[in-house]
Amino acid sequence: MRRLLWGIWIVALLAAACQPAATPTPAPRAGAQLPDLKGRELKIASDTTYPPFEFVDPKTNEVVGFDVDLVNEICKLLNCKPKIISTAWEGIFAGLEQKQFDLAASGITITEERKQKFDFSDSYLRYGQVVLVRADEERIKGKDDLKDKIVGVQIGTTNEETAKTLVANEAKQLKRYDTFDLAVRALLAKDVDAVVIDSPAADGFIAQNPGQLKIAGQPFTSEDLGLCFPKGSDLVAPFNAALKVLKENGTLERLYKKWFVEFKPGQ
C-alpha cells in the first residue's frame, strides 16, 4: 500500500506540473517539430543497481527500468539509438567530464554544484528523500530519529550529503557504499539501522524485498531529477523538446504508472 501511495504522489506531481493531454500515446512523431538525429548512436551511462530507475532483470539479464524506457521513448522521437552502458556511480561523472558518454540517465538529482560541471535536461521527476528501515523497526519514525543511529548511504549522492546533517557523528555513524543495493543489503543484515534514499528507489527496494522493508515517516526534501550531459552538449535542446512532447502526450505519466505504481519484480 505504501508503494502504491508514493507512486500516486509522484504521478500527481507530474499531472500538476505537466497537465498531460487526454490522449495517452499518439504516434511518436505525430505533429511534433523535433530534431532528427539521423540514427546517431548515443552512449548512455547508468548505474544499473537502482530499481525501479535502472536495474538488471534477472530473467533476461537485460537492463530495464524507468530511465531505460524514458531514453528509449526519447530516441524514438529523435531518431537516435540508445546504448546503455552500466557504470559505477562515481564513474558516471568522470566519464561525462572526459566525454566518454553522450549523457547519463541514472536518477541524477539536479544541483547547483553539478550544474557547474555538467548540463542538464529539464526535470522529468520531482521526488523527496526518505528513511528506509527494516519492516520490524519500531525506534525510527523518521529523519529526526537518526541522531544516534547507524545510517547507510551511497557515496557521492545527495543522500549522503543529507545524511551527514541527520547524524550526530558522521565519522562513526555514516556507512558509505558504492551502490544503494549494497546499502540495502547492509540494512537487511542489520549492519546499519536505516538508509537515506530517494522515495522512488525506496519503493523499488521494498517491492524487491516484500515484507522486509518500510519507509519511516514522510519525504523530507523536494528535488528534481534530470538527464545529465557533458558541458556544451548539442543534445540538451533536442532532449528537452522530446521531453516536452512526452509530457504533453501522456507517455511520461504512463511510464510513471508502470514503474512507480504497478512495478512488481519478476513480472
VEXLUMLO-519933 format. One record per residue (C-alpha): x, y, z; residue number from 0. Coordinates in steps of 0.001 Angstrom, whole numbers, always signed. Example, Ala and Ser with C-alpha at 12.3 -4.5 7.8 and 13.67 -1.06 7.14 Angstrom:
residues 2
<atom><east>+12300</east><north>-4500</north><up>+7800</up><drenpa>0</drenpa></atom>
<atom><east>+13670</east><north>-1060</north><up>+7140</up><drenpa>1</drenpa></atom>
***
This chain:
residues 267
<atom><east>+0</east><north>+0</north><up>+0</up><drenpa>0</drenpa></atom>
<atom><east>+2794</east><north>+2462</north><up>+842</up><drenpa>1</drenpa></atom>
<atom><east>+4432</east><north>+1795</north><up>-2515</up><drenpa>2</drenpa></atom>
<atom><east>+1132</east><north>+2487</north><up>-4243</up><drenpa>3</drenpa></atom>
<atom><east>+628</east><north>+5711</north><up>-2292</up><drenpa>4</drenpa></atom>
<atom><east>+4122</east><north>+7000</north><up>-3133</up><drenpa>5</drenpa></atom>
<atom><east>+3528</east><north>+6115</north><up>-6763</up><drenpa>6</drenpa></atom>
<atom><east>+272</east><north>+8057</north><up>-6793</up><drenpa>7</drenpa></atom>
<atom><east>+2043</east><north>+11021</north><up>-5128</up><drenpa>8</drenpa></atom>
<atom><east>+4652</east><north>+11046</north><up>-7911</up><drenpa>9</drenpa></atom>
<atom><east>+2046</east><north>+10781</north><up>-10652</up><drenpa>10</drenpa></atom>
<atom><east>+30</east><north>+13569</north><up>-9033</up><drenpa>11</drenpa></atom>
<atom><east>+3077</east><north>+15837</north><up>-9074</up><drenpa>12</drenpa></atom>
<atom><east>+3581</east><north>+15053</north><up>-12727</up><drenpa>13</drenpa></atom>
<atom><east>-27</east><north>+15797</north><up>-13555</up><drenpa>14</drenpa></atom>
<atom><east>+97</east><north>+19113</north><up>-11737</up><drenpa>15</drenpa></atom>
<atom><east>+3337</east><north>+20160</north><up>-13380</up><drenpa>16</drenpa></atom>
<atom><east>+2763</east><north>+18888</north><up>-16886</up><drenpa>17</drenpa></atom>
<atom><east>-1022</east><north>+18836</north><up>-17416</up><drenpa>18</drenpa></atom>
<atom><east>-830</east><north>+15847</north><up>-19795</up><drenpa>19</drenpa></atom>
<atom><east>-3255</east><north>+15602</north><up>-22709</up><drenpa>20</drenpa></atom>
<atom><east>-6106</east><north>+13151</north><up>-22509</up><drenpa>21</drenpa></atom>
<atom><east>-4809</east><north>+11085</north><up>-25441</up><drenpa>22</drenpa></atom>
<atom><east>-2320</east><north>+8687</north><up>-23827</up><drenpa>23</drenpa></atom>
<atom><east>+79</east><north>+7620</north><up>-26578</up><drenpa>24</drenpa></atom>
<atom><east>-210</east><north>+9165</north><up>-30054</up><drenpa>25</drenpa></atom>
<atom><east>+2176</east><north>+8183</north><up>-32840</up><drenpa>26</drenpa></atom>
<atom><east>+5718</east><north>+9098</north><up>-31757</up><drenpa>27</drenpa></atom>
<atom><east>+6387</east><north>+11924</north><up>-34211</up><drenpa>28</drenpa></atom>
<atom><east>+2800</east><north>+12879</north><up>-34985</up><drenpa>29</drenpa></atom>
<atom><east>+2661</east><north>+16634</north><up>-35335</up><drenpa>30</drenpa></atom>
<atom><east>+5920</east><north>+17079</north><up>-33423</up><drenpa>31</drenpa></atom>
<atom><east>+8524</east><north>+19538</north><up>-34725</up><drenpa>32</drenpa></atom>
<atom><east>+11578</east><north>+17741</north><up>-33424</up><drenpa>33</drenpa></atom>
<atom><east>+15212</east><north>+17477</north><up>-34490</up><drenpa>34</drenpa></atom>
<atom><east>+16238</east><north>+14372</north><up>-36424</up><drenpa>35</drenpa></atom>
<atom><east>+19463</east><north>+12840</north><up>-35057</up><drenpa>36</drenpa></atom>
<atom><east>+19648</east><north>+10606</north><up>-38170</up><drenpa>37</drenpa></atom>
<atom><east>+20135</east><north>+7303</north><up>-36369</up><drenpa>38</drenpa></atom>
<atom><east>+23004</east><north>+8546</north><up>-34194</up><drenpa>39</drenpa></atom>
<atom><east>+24104</east><north>+6071</north><up>-31510</up><drenpa>40</drenpa></atom>
<atom><east>+24236</east><north>+7587</north><up>-28024</up><drenpa>41</drenpa></atom>
<atom><east>+26376</east><north>+6151</north><up>-25257</up><drenpa>42</drenpa></atom>
<atom><east>+24304</east><north>+6461</north><up>-22084</up><drenpa>43</drenpa></atom>
<atom><east>+25931</east><north>+5871</north><up>-18690</up><drenpa>44</drenpa></atom>
<atom><east>+23765</east><north>+4362</north><up>-15969</up><drenpa>45</drenpa></atom>
<atom><east>+24345</east><north>+2869</north><up>-12531</up><drenpa>46</drenpa></atom>
<atom><east>+22175</east><north>-209</north><up>-13091</up><drenpa>47</drenpa></atom>
<atom><east>+21697</east><north>-1118</north><up>-9415</up><drenpa>48</drenpa></atom>
<atom><east>+18903</east><north>+1358</north><up>-8692</up><drenpa>49</drenpa></atom>
<atom><east>+15399</east><north>-85</north><up>-9115</up><drenpa>50</drenpa></atom>
<atom><east>+12991</east><north>+952</north><up>-10457</up><drenpa>51</drenpa></atom>
<atom><east>+15052</east><north>+3558</north><up>-12347</up><drenpa>52</drenpa></atom>
<atom><east>+17510</east><north>+1052</north><up>-13823</up><drenpa>53</drenpa></atom>
<atom><east>+18436</east><north>-2497</north><up>-12873</up><drenpa>54</drenpa></atom>
<atom><east>+19301</east><north>-5833</north><up>-14461</up><drenpa>55</drenpa></atom>
<atom><east>+16315</east><north>-8125</north><up>-14970</up><drenpa>56</drenpa></atom>
<atom><east>+17458</east><north>-11483</north><up>-13535</up><drenpa>57</drenpa></atom>
<atom><east>+15292</east><north>-13370</north><up>-16043</up><drenpa>58</drenpa></atom>
<atom><east>+16636</east><north>-11746</north><up>-19198</up><drenpa>59</drenpa></atom>
<atom><east>+19924</east><north>-10253</north><up>-17931</up><drenpa>60</drenpa></atom>
<atom><east>+18897</east><north>-7029</north><up>-19680</up><drenpa>61</drenpa></atom>
<atom><east>+18925</east><north>-3531</north><up>-18196</up><drenpa>62</drenpa></atom>
<atom><east>+15364</east><north>-2326</north><up>-17617</up><drenpa>63</drenpa></atom>
<atom><east>+13628</east><north>+429</north><up>-15670</up><drenpa>64</drenpa></atom>
<atom><east>+12064</east><north>+3857</north><up>-15850</up><drenpa>65</drenpa></atom>
<atom><east>+15138</east><north>+5690</north><up>-17149</up><drenpa>66</drenpa></atom>
<atom><east>+15694</east><north>+2983</north><up>-19770</up><drenpa>67</drenpa></atom>
<atom><east>+12136</east><north>+3335</north><up>-21050</up><drenpa>68</drenpa></atom>
<atom><east>+12464</east><north>+7119</north><up>-20946</up><drenpa>69</drenpa></atom>
<atom><east>+15550</east><north>+7301</north><up>-23170</up><drenpa>70</drenpa></atom>
<atom><east>+14050</east><north>+4704</north><up>-25496</up><drenpa>71</drenpa></atom>
<atom><east>+10945</east><north>+6865</north><up>-25935</up><drenpa>72</drenpa></atom>
<atom><east>+13055</east><north>+9984</north><up>-26468</up><drenpa>73</drenpa></atom>
<atom><east>+15152</east><north>+8252</north><up>-29108</up><drenpa>74</drenpa></atom>
<atom><east>+12005</east><north>+7122</north><up>-30926</up><drenpa>75</drenpa></atom>
<atom><east>+11104</east><north>+10784</north><up>-31264</up><drenpa>76</drenpa></atom>
<atom><east>+14594</east><north>+11999</north><up>-32176</up><drenpa>77</drenpa></atom>
<atom><east>+15674</east><north>+9082</north><up>-34390</up><drenpa>78</drenpa></atom>
<atom><east>+18657</east><north>+8004</north><up>-32281</up><drenpa>79</drenpa></atom>
<atom><east>+19890</east><north>+4687</north><up>-30915</up><drenpa>80</drenpa></atom>
<atom><east>+20421</east><north>+4475</north><up>-27133</up><drenpa>81</drenpa></atom>
<atom><east>+23234</east><north>+2266</north><up>-25874</up><drenpa>82</drenpa></atom>
<atom><east>+23015</east><north>+1807</north><up>-22104</up><drenpa>83</drenpa></atom>
<atom><east>+26444</east><north>+1332</north><up>-20507</up><drenpa>84</drenpa></atom>
<atom><east>+26460</east><north>+14</north><up>-16932</up><drenpa>85</drenpa></atom>
<atom><east>+28747</east><north>+2339</north><up>-14979</up><drenpa>86</drenpa></atom>
<atom><east>+29648</east><north>+2761</north><up>-11315</up><drenpa>87</drenpa></atom>
<atom><east>+28062</east><north>+5906</north><up>-9848</up><drenpa>88</drenpa></atom>
<atom><east>+31286</east><north>+7888</north><up>-9455</up><drenpa>89</drenpa></atom>
<atom><east>+32444</east><north>+6721</north><up>-12875</up><drenpa>90</drenpa></atom>
<atom><east>+29420</east><north>+8334</north><up>-14489</up><drenpa>91</drenpa></atom>
<atom><east>+30565</east><north>+11856</north><up>-13701</up><drenpa>92</drenpa></atom>
<atom><east>+34230</east><north>+11227</north><up>-14503</up><drenpa>93</drenpa></atom>
<atom><east>+33172</east><north>+9724</north><up>-17825</up><drenpa>94</drenpa></atom>
<atom><east>+30925</east><north>+12663</north><up>-18652</up><drenpa>95</drenpa></atom>
<atom><east>+33729</east><north>+15126</north><up>-17921</up><drenpa>96</drenpa></atom>
<atom><east>+36021</east><north>+13184</north><up>-20262</up><drenpa>97</drenpa></atom>
<atom><east>+33175</east><north>+12943</north><up>-22831</up><drenpa>98</drenpa></atom>
<atom><east>+33274</east><north>+9148</north><up>-22830</up><drenpa>99</drenpa></atom>
<atom><east>+29471</east><north>+9232</north><up>-22695</up><drenpa>100</drenpa></atom>
<atom><east>+26928</east><north>+11308</north><up>-24576</up><drenpa>101</drenpa></atom>
<atom><east>+24713</east><north>+11538</north><up>-21493</up><drenpa>102</drenpa></atom>
<atom><east>+23788</east><north>+9809</north><up>-18248</up><drenpa>103</drenpa></atom>
<atom><east>+20357</east><north>+8522</north><up>-17253</up><drenpa>104</drenpa></atom>
<atom><east>+20593</east><north>+7304</north><up>-13688</up><drenpa>105</drenpa></atom>
<atom><east>+18176</east><north>+9071</north><up>-11345</up><drenpa>106</drenpa></atom>
<atom><east>+20524</east><north>+12059</north><up>-11136</up><drenpa>107</drenpa></atom>
<atom><east>+19471</east><north>+14980</north><up>-8954</up><drenpa>108</drenpa></atom>
<atom><east>+19892</east><north>+18427</north><up>-10497</up><drenpa>109</drenpa></atom>
<atom><east>+22028</east><north>+20510</north><up>-8139</up><drenpa>110</drenpa></atom>
<atom><east>+23737</east><north>+23872</north><up>-8483</up><drenpa>111</drenpa></atom>
<atom><east>+27101</east><north>+22255</north><up>-7808</up><drenpa>112</drenpa></atom>
<atom><east>+26633</east><north>+19693</north><up>-10584</up><drenpa>113</drenpa></atom>
<atom><east>+25410</east><north>+22382</north><up>-12975</up><drenpa>114</drenpa></atom>
<atom><east>+28838</east><north>+23987</north><up>-12738</up><drenpa>115</drenpa></atom>
<atom><east>+30361</east><north>+20946</north><up>-14459</up><drenpa>116</drenpa></atom>
<atom><east>+27516</east><north>+19446</north><up>-16476</up><drenpa>117</drenpa></atom>
<atom><east>+24441</east><north>+20382</north><up>-18479</up><drenpa>118</drenpa></atom>
<atom><east>+21025</east><north>+19020</north><up>-17501</up><drenpa>119</drenpa></atom>
<atom><east>+17760</east><north>+18417</north><up>-19252</up><drenpa>120</drenpa></atom>
<atom><east>+14550</east><north>+19839</north><up>-17879</up><drenpa>121</drenpa></atom>
<atom><east>+13322</east><north>+17956</north><up>-14818</up><drenpa>122</drenpa></atom>
<atom><east>+11452</east><north>+14737</north><up>-15545</up><drenpa>123</drenpa></atom>
<atom><east>+10632</east><north>+13837</north><up>-11931</up><drenpa>124</drenpa></atom>
<atom><east>+10266</east><north>+15647</north><up>-8620</up><drenpa>125</drenpa></atom>
<atom><east>+10746</east><north>+13471</north><up>-5552</up><drenpa>126</drenpa></atom>
<atom><east>+11681</east><north>+13509</north><up>-1881</up><drenpa>127</drenpa></atom>
<atom><east>+14308</east><north>+11737</north><up>+171</up><drenpa>128</drenpa></atom>
<atom><east>+13089</east><north>+9250</north><up>+2789</up><drenpa>129</drenpa></atom>
<atom><east>+14348</east><north>+6993</north><up>+5562</up><drenpa>130</drenpa></atom>
<atom><east>+14260</east><north>+3289</north><up>+4664</up><drenpa>131</drenpa></atom>
<atom><east>+14237</east><north>+822</north><up>+7577</up><drenpa>132</drenpa></atom>
<atom><east>+13535</east><north>-2835</north><up>+8257</up><drenpa>133</drenpa></atom>
<atom><east>+9869</east><north>-3766</north><up>+8485</up><drenpa>134</drenpa></atom>
<atom><east>+10131</east><north>-4616</north><up>+12190</up><drenpa>135</drenpa></atom>
<atom><east>+11860</east><north>-1338</north><up>+13126</up><drenpa>136</drenpa></atom>
<atom><east>+9998</east><north>+490</north><up>+15905</up><drenpa>137</drenpa></atom>
<atom><east>+12595</east><north>+3013</north><up>+17133</up><drenpa>138</drenpa></atom>
<atom><east>+12851</east><north>+5071</north><up>+13942</up><drenpa>139</drenpa></atom>
<atom><east>+9763</east><north>+7057</north><up>+12958</up><drenpa>140</drenpa></atom>
<atom><east>+11510</east><north>+9479</north><up>+10590</up><drenpa>141</drenpa></atom>
<atom><east>+14649</east><north>+11534</north><up>+9943</up><drenpa>142</drenpa></atom>
<atom><east>+14698</east><north>+13093</north><up>+13434</up><drenpa>143</drenpa></atom>
<atom><east>+15345</east><north>+9671</north><up>+14975</up><drenpa>144</drenpa></atom>
<atom><east>+18686</east><north>+9161</north><up>+13204</up><drenpa>145</drenpa></atom>
<atom><east>+20869</east><north>+11258</north><up>+15522</up><drenpa>146</drenpa></atom>
<atom><east>+22248</east><north>+8212</north><up>+17330</up><drenpa>147</drenpa></atom>
<atom><east>+21713</east><north>+5562</north><up>+14641</up><drenpa>148</drenpa></atom>
<atom><east>+23994</east><north>+3924</north><up>+12051</up><drenpa>149</drenpa></atom>
<atom><east>+22942</east><north>+5148</north><up>+8615</up><drenpa>150</drenpa></atom>
<atom><east>+23821</east><north>+3712</north><up>+5214</up><drenpa>151</drenpa></atom>
<atom><east>+24111</east><north>+5765</north><up>+2007</up><drenpa>152</drenpa></atom>
<atom><east>+25551</east><north>+5544</north><up>-1482</up><drenpa>153</drenpa></atom>
<atom><east>+28756</east><north>+7514</north><up>-1750</up><drenpa>154</drenpa></atom>
<atom><east>+28710</east><north>+10658</north><up>-3873</up><drenpa>155</drenpa></atom>
<atom><east>+24934</east><north>+11162</north><up>-3767</up><drenpa>156</drenpa></atom>
<atom><east>+22764</east><north>+13974</north><up>-2453</up><drenpa>157</drenpa></atom>
<atom><east>+21502</east><north>+11386</north><up>+31</up><drenpa>158</drenpa></atom>
<atom><east>+24984</east><north>+11188</north><up>+1519</up><drenpa>159</drenpa></atom>
<atom><east>+25058</east><north>+14969</north><up>+1919</up><drenpa>160</drenpa></atom>
<atom><east>+21661</east><north>+14903</north><up>+3602</up><drenpa>161</drenpa></atom>
<atom><east>+22590</east><north>+12040</north><up>+5921</up><drenpa>162</drenpa></atom>
<atom><east>+25612</east><north>+13984</north><up>+7183</up><drenpa>163</drenpa></atom>
<atom><east>+23202</east><north>+16507</north><up>+8700</up><drenpa>164</drenpa></atom>
<atom><east>+20990</east><north>+13885</north><up>+10329</up><drenpa>165</drenpa></atom>
<atom><east>+23560</east><north>+12078</north><up>+12484</up><drenpa>166</drenpa></atom>
<atom><east>+25487</east><north>+13392</north><up>+15483</up><drenpa>167</drenpa></atom>
<atom><east>+28845</east><north>+11925</north><up>+14473</up><drenpa>168</drenpa></atom>
<atom><east>+29394</east><north>+11453</north><up>+10757</up><drenpa>169</drenpa></atom>
<atom><east>+32682</east><north>+9549</north><up>+11167</up><drenpa>170</drenpa></atom>
<atom><east>+31161</east><north>+6948</north><up>+13497</up><drenpa>171</drenpa></atom>
<atom><east>+27576</east><north>+6731</north><up>+12257</up><drenpa>172</drenpa></atom>
<atom><east>+27674</east><north>+7073</north><up>+8476</up><drenpa>173</drenpa></atom>
<atom><east>+28428</east><north>+3982</north><up>+6398</up><drenpa>174</drenpa></atom>
<atom><east>+29074</east><north>+4628</north><up>+2710</up><drenpa>175</drenpa></atom>
<atom><east>+28544</east><north>+2053</north><up>-28</up><drenpa>176</drenpa></atom>
<atom><east>+29354</east><north>+2005</north><up>-3734</up><drenpa>177</drenpa></atom>
<atom><east>+25723</east><north>+1251</north><up>-4606</up><drenpa>178</drenpa></atom>
<atom><east>+22356</east><north>+1559</north><up>-2903</up><drenpa>179</drenpa></atom>
<atom><east>+21894</east><north>-2158</north><up>-3461</up><drenpa>180</drenpa></atom>
<atom><east>+24810</east><north>-2783</north><up>-1080</up><drenpa>181</drenpa></atom>
<atom><east>+23422</east><north>-273</north><up>+1432</up><drenpa>182</drenpa></atom>
<atom><east>+20061</east><north>-2049</north><up>+1435</up><drenpa>183</drenpa></atom>
<atom><east>+21746</east><north>-5421</north><up>+1847</up><drenpa>184</drenpa></atom>
<atom><east>+23564</east><north>-4000</north><up>+4872</up><drenpa>185</drenpa></atom>
<atom><east>+20230</east><north>-2806</north><up>+6244</up><drenpa>186</drenpa></atom>
<atom><east>+18684</east><north>-6255</north><up>+5858</up><drenpa>187</drenpa></atom>
<atom><east>+21765</east><north>-7790</north><up>+7504</up><drenpa>188</drenpa></atom>
<atom><east>+21398</east><north>-5337</north><up>+10425</up><drenpa>189</drenpa></atom>
<atom><east>+24770</east><north>-3735</north><up>+9740</up><drenpa>190</drenpa></atom>
<atom><east>+23018</east><north>-351</north><up>+9584</up><drenpa>191</drenpa></atom>
<atom><east>+19814</east><north>+901</north><up>+11197</up><drenpa>192</drenpa></atom>
<atom><east>+18492</east><north>+2895</north><up>+8244</up><drenpa>193</drenpa></atom>
<atom><east>+19257</east><north>+4044</north><up>+4711</up><drenpa>194</drenpa></atom>
<atom><east>+18644</east><north>+7579</north><up>+3433</up><drenpa>195</drenpa></atom>
<atom><east>+17440</east><north>+7184</north><up>-142</up><drenpa>196</drenpa></atom>
<atom><east>+15156</east><north>+8723</north><up>-2796</up><drenpa>197</drenpa></atom>
<atom><east>+11498</east><north>+7776</north><up>-2372</up><drenpa>198</drenpa></atom>
<atom><east>+11016</east><north>+6048</north><up>-5783</up><drenpa>199</drenpa></atom>
<atom><east>+14121</east><north>+3904</north><up>-5213</up><drenpa>200</drenpa></atom>
<atom><east>+12927</east><north>+3062</north><up>-1701</up><drenpa>201</drenpa></atom>
<atom><east>+9687</east><north>+1811</north><up>-3235</up><drenpa>202</drenpa></atom>
<atom><east>+11688</east><north>-271</north><up>-5698</up><drenpa>203</drenpa></atom>
<atom><east>+13696</east><north>-1979</north><up>-2961</up><drenpa>204</drenpa></atom>
<atom><east>+10535</east><north>-2540</north><up>-907</up><drenpa>205</drenpa></atom>
<atom><east>+8987</east><north>-4261</north><up>-3910</up><drenpa>206</drenpa></atom>
<atom><east>+12072</east><north>-6432</north><up>-4389</up><drenpa>207</drenpa></atom>
<atom><east>+12080</east><north>-7463</north><up>-714</up><drenpa>208</drenpa></atom>
<atom><east>+8407</east><north>-7977</north><up>+172</up><drenpa>209</drenpa></atom>
<atom><east>+7601</east><north>-7799</north><up>+3865</up><drenpa>210</drenpa></atom>
<atom><east>+11161</east><north>-6897</north><up>+4875</up><drenpa>211</drenpa></atom>
<atom><east>+11396</east><north>-3110</north><up>+4452</up><drenpa>212</drenpa></atom>
<atom><east>+9326</east><north>+9</north><up>+5018</up><drenpa>213</drenpa></atom>
<atom><east>+9604</east><north>+3803</north><up>+4836</up><drenpa>214</drenpa></atom>
<atom><east>+9744</east><north>+5634</north><up>+8174</up><drenpa>215</drenpa></atom>
<atom><east>+7914</east><north>+8955</north><up>+8092</up><drenpa>216</drenpa></atom>
<atom><east>+7362</east><north>+11237</north><up>+5110</up><drenpa>217</drenpa></atom>
<atom><east>+9643</east><north>+12606</north><up>+2356</up><drenpa>218</drenpa></atom>
<atom><east>+11657</east><north>+15483</north><up>+3805</up><drenpa>219</drenpa></atom>
<atom><east>+13156</east><north>+17115</north><up>+699</up><drenpa>220</drenpa></atom>
<atom><east>+11884</east><north>+18236</north><up>-2690</up><drenpa>221</drenpa></atom>
<atom><east>+14326</east><north>+17648</north><up>-5537</up><drenpa>222</drenpa></atom>
<atom><east>+14339</east><north>+17290</north><up>-9320</up><drenpa>223</drenpa></atom>
<atom><east>+15862</east><north>+14602</north><up>-11494</up><drenpa>224</drenpa></atom>
<atom><east>+17257</east><north>+15263</north><up>-14951</up><drenpa>225</drenpa></atom>
<atom><east>+19298</east><north>+13686</north><up>-17710</up><drenpa>226</drenpa></atom>
<atom><east>+22933</east><north>+14750</north><up>-17417</up><drenpa>227</drenpa></atom>
<atom><east>+25188</east><north>+15791</north><up>-20331</up><drenpa>228</drenpa></atom>
<atom><east>+28779</east><north>+16942</north><up>-20806</up><drenpa>229</drenpa></atom>
<atom><east>+29101</east><north>+20729</north><up>-20770</up><drenpa>230</drenpa></atom>
<atom><east>+28190</east><north>+22243</north><up>-24127</up><drenpa>231</drenpa></atom>
<atom><east>+26385</east><north>+19136</north><up>-25403</up><drenpa>232</drenpa></atom>
<atom><east>+24333</east><north>+19595</north><up>-28576</up><drenpa>233</drenpa></atom>
<atom><east>+21806</east><north>+17065</north><up>-27222</up><drenpa>234</drenpa></atom>
<atom><east>+20257</east><north>+19165</north><up>-24453</up><drenpa>235</drenpa></atom>
<atom><east>+17851</east><north>+21140</north><up>-26646</up><drenpa>236</drenpa></atom>
<atom><east>+16651</east><north>+18096</north><up>-28654</up><drenpa>237</drenpa></atom>
<atom><east>+16130</east><north>+16063</north><up>-25476</up><drenpa>238</drenpa></atom>
<atom><east>+14189</east><north>+18904</north><up>-23848</up><drenpa>239</drenpa></atom>
<atom><east>+11988</east><north>+19172</north><up>-26925</up><drenpa>240</drenpa></atom>
<atom><east>+11309</east><north>+15435</north><up>-26806</up><drenpa>241</drenpa></atom>
<atom><east>+10616</east><north>+15531</north><up>-23061</up><drenpa>242</drenpa></atom>
<atom><east>+8050</east><north>+18253</north><up>-23660</up><drenpa>243</drenpa></atom>
<atom><east>+6248</east><north>+16014</north><up>-26165</up><drenpa>244</drenpa></atom>
<atom><east>+6326</east><north>+13043</north><up>-23787</up><drenpa>245</drenpa></atom>
<atom><east>+4843</east><north>+15176</north><up>-21003</up><drenpa>246</drenpa></atom>
<atom><east>+2110</east><north>+16543</north><up>-23252</up><drenpa>247</drenpa></atom>
<atom><east>+1079</east><north>+13277</north><up>-24911</up><drenpa>248</drenpa></atom>
<atom><east>+814</east><north>+11264</north><up>-21685</up><drenpa>249</drenpa></atom>
<atom><east>+3816</east><north>+8977</north><up>-22242</up><drenpa>250</drenpa></atom>
<atom><east>+5645</east><north>+10185</north><up>-19127</up><drenpa>251</drenpa></atom>
<atom><east>+2583</east><north>+9588</north><up>-16993</up><drenpa>252</drenpa></atom>
<atom><east>+2252</east><north>+6086</north><up>-18445</up><drenpa>253</drenpa></atom>
<atom><east>+5892</east><north>+5307</north><up>-17577</up><drenpa>254</drenpa></atom>
<atom><east>+5423</east><north>+6670</north><up>-14025</up><drenpa>255</drenpa></atom>
<atom><east>+2451</east><north>+4389</north><up>-13505</up><drenpa>256</drenpa></atom>
<atom><east>+4312</east><north>+1403</north><up>-14954</up><drenpa>257</drenpa></atom>
<atom><east>+7402</east><north>+1756</north><up>-12763</up><drenpa>258</drenpa></atom>
<atom><east>+6210</east><north>+3549</north><up>-9610</up><drenpa>259</drenpa></atom>
<atom><east>+2641</east><north>+2274</north><up>-9169</up><drenpa>260</drenpa></atom>
<atom><east>+2406</east><north>-1054</north><up>-10950</up><drenpa>261</drenpa></atom>
<atom><east>+6034</east><north>-2219</north><up>-10683</up><drenpa>262</drenpa></atom>
<atom><east>+6305</east><north>-5794</north><up>-9391</up><drenpa>263</drenpa></atom>
<atom><east>+9671</east><north>-7538</north><up>-9664</up><drenpa>264</drenpa></atom>
<atom><east>+9680</east><north>-10792</north><up>-11601</up><drenpa>265</drenpa></atom>
<atom><east>+6758</east><north>-9929</north><up>-13850</up><drenpa>266</drenpa></atom>
***
